[in-house]
Amino acid sequence: MSRPALDHFPFDVWSRLVGRHSRTMHREPNAWTYGDPMGDRPFREAVAAYLRTSRAVRCEPEQIMVVHGSQHALDLTARVLLDPGSPVWVEEPGYVGVRDVLRLRGAKLVPVPVDGEGLNVAVGVERAPRARAAYVTPSHEYPLGMTMSLSRRLELLDWARRSGSWIVEDDYDSEYRYESLPIASLQGLDRDSRVLYVGTFSKVLFPALRVGYVVIPEPLLARFAAVRAATDDFPPVFVQAVLADFLREGHFARHIRRMRTLYRERRSALAAAIADELGDALTVVRGEAGMHLVAMLPKGRNDREVSVRAARRGLWAMPLSSCYSGKPSRQGFVLGFGGTNVPEIREGVRKLKSVLGGDA
């Protein structure tokens, strides 16, 4: 899961940019001293320009905080927004990582079911009408993959405005859409400064990079800066300088275009292999974006038991049931394909077939 095609990353370009900044660091005094808790200004300018043009995010560089990936962003956001016992809507099924962060903060998790239009806002209002915040993945719901409809987005924004609540929008892999242009952000529709927008470069470039960002509503800027300064001071400057050039010189956009084509091929190969080899034993949920697919088991099968048997065959088949806060209503698998080539995908599906057939 979440593993990109590292063998297709433009290491020659990256190495050249790293070398350039290594040679010129002695002429950049800011690279050697304490930095801004929000992040390096040139990098934040480059991120703001990218988000405005590609994701329709309404932001200025001053609103962007550079963080160590989306998980760090969620931790900082929880520290700023929540008190112990604060109710928070979370998607059901949803991202396990955010539940862990919220539990560490002592928040009260309010699971809200998702359907074909995304988070069911009406159910959320029924269960916790004045929740402190709602965590959503509207461009590509994790894990099921649907896109939140416009009517649901407007309903969610209206709820946040009326209740004085916050919305945390996690846009973790929206660069990779295969049947349409990238969907505009929920944050771009917000006219009341209620949405915090979280993104990361670690998933789309390489996981060890550990660079993400939060677009913060202006009323929260001072609180975020204070919490950041008290926890880890400021983000490393050098990698931000390299990434700023990677963005400004067009390398990032070119890499995304190449990866979109590659991942579309791998996604299609995985769906076709499941249909050919497994038939009614596993049903793919239609997904238009990202680096994973969800495949459902028929009633009566236990995804955790199958996942354990698959692991013995060297397969990573994440059980869908692990994404539920409460009792899972569906059994299946979350299958990553980003870092796996087509022959490996086909062989993996054949192994999974033998596991499901009880041969493991």
Secondary structure in CASP SS format (residue, H / E / C, confidence):
PFRMAT SS
TARGET T0000
AUTHOR 0000-0000-0000
METHOD secondary structure of the structure
MODEL  1
M C 1.00
S C 1.00
R C 1.00
P C 1.00
A C 1.00
L H 1.00
D H 1.00
H H 1.00
F C 1.00
P C 1.00
F H 1.00
D H 1.00
V H 1.00
W H 1.00
S H 1.00
R H 1.00
L H 1.00
V H 1.00
G H 1.00
R H 1.00
H H 1.00
S H 1.00
R H 1.00
T H 1.00
M H 1.00
H H 1.00
R H 1.00
E C 1.00
P H 1.00
N H 1.00
A H 1.00
W H 1.00
T C 1.00
Y C 1.00
G C 1.00
D C 1.00
P C 1.00
M C 1.00
G C 1.00
D C 1.00
R H 1.00
P H 1.00
F H 1.00
R H 1.00
E H 1.00
A H 1.00
V H 1.00
A H 1.00
A H 1.00
Y H 1.00
L H 1.00
R H 1.00
T H 1.00
S H 1.00
R C 1.00
A C 1.00
V C 1.00
R C 1.00
C C 1.00
E C 1.00
P H 1.00
E H 1.00
Q H 1.00
I E 1.00
M E 1.00
V E 1.00
V E 1.00
H C 1.00
G C 1.00
S H 1.00
Q H 1.00
H H 1.00
A H 1.00
L H 1.00
D H 1.00
L H 1.00
T H 1.00
A H 1.00
R H 1.00
V H 1.00
L H 1.00
L C 1.00
D C 1.00
P C 1.00
G C 1.00
S C 1.00
P E 1.00
V E 1.00
W E 1.00
V E 1.00
E E 1.00
E E 1.00
P C 1.00
G C 1.00
Y C 1.00
V H 1.00
G H 1.00
V H 1.00
R H 1.00
D H 1.00
V H 1.00
L H 1.00
R H 1.00
L H 1.00
R H 1.00
G C 1.00
A C 1.00
K E 1.00
L E 1.00
V E 1.00
P E 1.00
V E 1.00
P E 1.00
V E 1.00
D E 1.00
G C 1.00
E C 1.00
G E 1.00
L E 1.00
N C 1.00
V H 1.00
A H 1.00
V H 1.00
G H 1.00
V H 1.00
E H 1.00
R H 1.00
A C 1.00
P C 1.00
R C 1.00
A C 1.00
R C 1.00
A E 1.00
A E 1.00
Y E 1.00
V E 1.00
T C 1.00
P C 1.00
S C 1.00
H C 1.00
E C 1.00
Y C 1.00
P C 1.00
L C 1.00
G C 1.00
M C 1.00
T C 1.00
M C 1.00
S C 1.00
L H 1.00
S H 1.00
R H 1.00
R H 1.00
L H 1.00
E H 1.00
L H 1.00
L H 1.00
D H 1.00
W H 1.00
A H 1.00
R H 1.00
R H 1.00
S H 1.00
G C 1.00
S C 1.00
W E 1.00
I E 1.00
V E 1.00
E E 1.00
D E 1.00
D C 1.00
Y C 1.00
D C 1.00
S C 1.00
E C 1.00
Y C 1.00
R E 1.00
Y C 1.00
E C 1.00
S C 1.00
L C 1.00
P C 1.00
I C 1.00
A C 1.00
S C 1.00
L C 1.00
Q H 1.00
G H 1.00
L H 1.00
D C 1.00
R C 1.00
D C 1.00
S C 1.00
R C 1.00
V E 1.00
L E 1.00
Y E 1.00
V E 1.00
G E 1.00
T E 1.00
F C 1.00
S C 1.00
K C 1.00
V C 1.00
L C 1.00
F C 1.00
P H 1.00
A H 1.00
L H 1.00
R C 1.00
V C 1.00
G E 1.00
Y E 1.00
V E 1.00
V E 1.00
I C 1.00
P C 1.00
E H 1.00
P H 1.00
L H 1.00
L H 1.00
A H 1.00
R H 1.00
F H 1.00
A H 1.00
A H 1.00
V H 1.00
R H 1.00
A H 1.00
A H 1.00
T H 1.00
D C 1.00
D C 1.00
F C 1.00
P C 1.00
P C 1.00
V H 1.00
F H 1.00
V H 1.00
Q H 1.00
A H 1.00
V H 1.00
L H 1.00
A H 1.00
D H 1.00
F H 1.00
L H 1.00
R H 1.00
E C 1.00
G C 1.00
H H 1.00
F H 1.00
A H 1.00
R H 1.00
H H 1.00
I H 1.00
R H 1.00
R H 1.00
M H 1.00
R H 1.00
T H 1.00
L H 1.00
Y H 1.00
R H 1.00
E H 1.00
R H 1.00
R H 1.00
S H 1.00
A H 1.00
L H 1.00
A H 1.00
A H 1.00
A H 1.00
I H 1.00
A H 1.00
D H 1.00
E H 1.00
L H 1.00
G H 1.00
D H 1.00
A H 1.00
L C 1.00
T E 1.00
V E 1.00
V E 1.00
R C 1.00
G C 1.00
E C 1.00
A E 1.00
G C 1.00
M C 1.00
H E 1.00
L E 1.00
V E 1.00
A E 1.00
M E 1.00
L C 1.00
P C 1.00
K C 1.00
G C 1.00
R C 1.00
N C 1.00
D H 1.00
R H 1.00
E H 1.00
V H 1.00
S H 1.00
V H 1.00
R H 1.00
A H 1.00
A H 1.00
R H 1.00
R C 1.00
G C 1.00
L C 1.00
W C 1.00
A C 1.00
M E 1.00
P E 1.00
L H 1.00
S H 1.00
S H 1.00
C H 1.00
Y C 1.00
S C 1.00
G C 1.00
K C 1.00
P C 1.00
S C 1.00
R C 1.00
Q C 1.00
G E 1.00
F E 1.00
V E 1.00
L E 1.00
G E 1.00
F C 1.00
G C 1.00
G C 1.00
T C 1.00
N C 1.00
V H 1.00
P H 1.00
E H 1.00
I H 1.00
R H 1.00
E H 1.00
G H 1.00
V H 1.00
R H 1.00
K H 1.00
L H 1.00
K H 1.00
S H 1.00
V H 1.00
L H 1.00
G C 1.00
G C 1.00
D C 1.00
A C 1.00
END
